[in-house]
Amino acid sequence: MNIENTQPGFGTLNHALNLGGANIVTVFLWENIQVVPGQTAEYLRAFADRWLPLSDAYDRDLYRLSGFFTPDVLNTSHPSVNALWTIDSWETWDARHSRGTPTEKLIKTSEFYIPALTWRSGWTDKMLESLPFSPTPPSRPDSARPGSVAIVHRFVVEPTSCAAFVDAFESDVLRGAQGVGLQLELFARAIGRPMEYFAFWTIGAGEAYTSWRNGRNPTEEHGLLPGFARSWSMLIDAEEQEMTPAWFSPIGGSQRSPREPTEENLSI
């Protein structure tokens, strides 16, 4: 169960409730998929053409795609792709143990799982829980800010500073980031690694992106993000990745297949 609230400049907020002592929060699956060399384009096409129709038909009660990205050259192992899935609650995730008919499993296996063995070689998963002030990212069929660049930050925080880090991020970093064009899409804590946090951002390609990159001072030790000085003092590690949303990604995607005919094609 989610309660959504809107504050100026912050978009939709996802709040945890406490019902009978249990927090009801939105959960996310963050996948890093290793792709067979030379097969990235084939995997993207297969995911869009084969898996998404299956997921839309069978899995909307389990999870919904919020982001699909091809990593750029920043702190990335290639070839790979990344997928972010939205799960409404732990109750929803737990229900996967008793869902799915034999026919559904057979269709998924024959239409995607077996063919996918030729395109991907493995993957790693992380489960994330959103923090109370985090926006709720779009999920299929919704979409937000097409044509954006996606930025993903991973932070490892001192054990005694987790609460203070979250407070500083909300108070200092979030407002400062908006001033340089960064739009927070999700702020979440890793399950099973409680000192690890993730921030997912988008920023417009072109002038917005280059202005942000050019505006960072490499001699400033806490210059990773605006307003980051207080948060910086609490970190053990930090990493930034840059990613390009696939056309079908709700976060930053154009929602237009590059293989579809263009207006120019149709006019010929």
N, C-alpha and C positions, 0 to 999 in steps of 0.2 A: 504494500500500500504506500503510495507516494502522495505527499502534499506539495504542491508547487506554488511558489510565490515569486513575484516579480519586483525587483528593485531597480531604480534608474541606473542604466549603464552596466548592469550585471546579468541581464537576461533571465532565464528561468533557473530557479534555485531548487535543488533537490534536498529535502530535509528528512533526517531520520526521526522516526517516532519511537516512543517508548511505550509499549503496550504490554502490561503484565510483566514488566522487567525485561522485555526483549526488544532490541533495536531492530526496526524494519528499515533496511537500507537497500539502495540499488547496488547490484553487484555487476562486475565487468570481467570478461575474459579477454586477456591480452595475449595474442598468439604471435610468435615469431616463426615463420614457416621457411625452412631451407628448401630452395628450389634447385632442381637439377641444372647445371650450367647449360646455358643456351635455351632454356625452356621457360623463362620468365613470362614472355609474351603469351606462350601457349597456356601457361597456368592461369594468367589473368583472364584470357578468353574462356577457358573452361570453367573458371569460378563464376564468371558472369553468366555464361550461357547454360551451364549444367547445374552448378550448385545453387545459385540464388533462386531459381524457380523451385527447386526441391525444398530449400529452406523456407521460402515464402509459403509453400503448400503445407509443410509438415511441422515446422519448428517455431512458428510465431508465438506459441504458448511457452516456449522454452527460452529462446534468445533471438535477438534481432541485430542485424549488422548495423554498427554505428560508424565504423571507419575501416578503410582498406587502403594500404599505402605501399608504395615502393620506396625503400630507403634511399636517400641520396648519399653523398660521399662522406658525410660527417659521422665518425665513430660507428661505422657499420661494417658487418661482415656480409659479403656478397657471394652468390646471389640469394636474395631472400625477399619476402613480402611480410607485411604485418597486418593483422586483423583485430579490430576491437568490437566485441559483442556486448550488448546490453542485456542484462538479466534482471527481471523485476525484483526478485527477492531470493533469499536462500531457500524459501519454501518452493519457489519455482524451480530452482536449480536441483533441489532434492528430488523433485518429481520426475526427473529424467530416468531414475532407476526403474520406474514402473510404467513408462510411456513407450509408444512406438509399436506398431503392429508388425508381424512378420513380413507382410507385404511391403510396408514402408521401408523396412530395413533391407529387403531384397532389392527394391528399386534404387535406393541410395547406393548400395554396394555395386550394382551393375552399371549404373549411370554415372557415378562419380568416383567412389572410393577405389575401385580397381583401376580405371583409367588414370587416376591421379598418381598412381605409383610410378608412372613414366615421367611425371612433371615435378614431383617433390620428393625429397630424400629424408625429411624428418621435420620436427618442430618442437618448440618449447612453449610452455603455457605459464601464465601468471594469472591469479585471481586477484581482483582489486575491489575495494569498497570505497564508495564515494564519501567525501567529507561533507559535513552539513552545509557549508556555503558553496559547494560545487554546483556549477550549472549542470543540467541534464543534457548530454549530447543528443543530437538528432539520431533517429534510427529509421530504417526502411519502413515506409516509403518516403519519409520526410528528408529534407536536405537543407543545409545551411552554408552560406558564404562560398558559392562555387568559385573555382579558380584560385583558391588559397594555397599557400604553402603550410604544411603542418610541422610544428616544432614539438618535440617530446623531451621533457626534462625528467631525469631520474635523480632523486636525492636520497642519500643515506645520512641519517641524523643521529647524533649522540643519544644514547638511551635515556639520559635524564632530561633531554631537551625537546622531546616529541611534541608535547602540548604547546610549548613556547614557540616552536617552529611553525606549527599550524597557525597560531595566533599572528605571528609576524608575517606569514605569507598572506593571510587574509587582510591584515591591516595595512601593510606597507607595499608588498609586491604586487598585489592584484590591481590596486589603483595606479601604481606606477606603470605597470605593463600596458594598461589601457591607453595611457598617454603616448605610447610609442606605436600603437596600432596592433598590439598583441591581444587577441580575443581568447580568453580561457574557455575551453570546451569541457574539460574534466580535471578535477583534482582529487586524487584517490590514494589510498594506503594499500600496500601489498599485503595479501593474506599469507601468513606463514613467515613473513619477513617484516616484522612490525616497525622496524626503523627505516623502511624503504617507502618512499612516496613518489608519485608520478604526477606531472602536470602536462596536459595536452593543450596546445594552443593552435590557433590559425592566425595567419597574417596575409594580407593581400599580396599577390605577386606583383612585381614591377616596383614602382616608386616606394610604396609602403615597406616592402621587404628590404630594398637596398638602403633606404634611409635608416631603418632600424639597424642593419648590419654596420653601416658606416658610422653610426652614432655611438657604437660601443668602444670604450677605451681599453686597449689590451694591457695597459699598465695598472688598471684599477682592479685590485684583487677580487672585489665583490661585484664586478661589472657584468656578470652573467645576465642579470635582470635589473631593471630599475627598482629602487627601494629595497635592494637585497642585502644591505650591510648587516642588519640585525640577524637575518636568516643565515647569512654566510658564516657567522661565528659559531653556529650550532652544527655545522656539517662535518661528516667524516669523508664523504665523497659526493661528487656531482658529475653528471654527464648530460650532454645535449646532443640530440639527434635531429636531423632535418629529413622530412619525408614528403613525397609527392602523392597526393590522393589519387587513387584510380578514378576513372570517370563515373563508376557506380558507387563511390564512397559517399555516404550521407554527409560526413564531414569533409567539406572542400571539393567534392566531386562535381563535375559538370552535369552528370546524369544523362549525358549524350554519348553513345558509343562512337568511337572514332571510325567505325566501319559503316555507320549509317550514312545515307546520301545527304550531301549538303544542299543548301539552296542553289549553289552554282551547278551542282550535278543535276538537280531537278529542272533547272532552266534550260538545259541543253537539249 
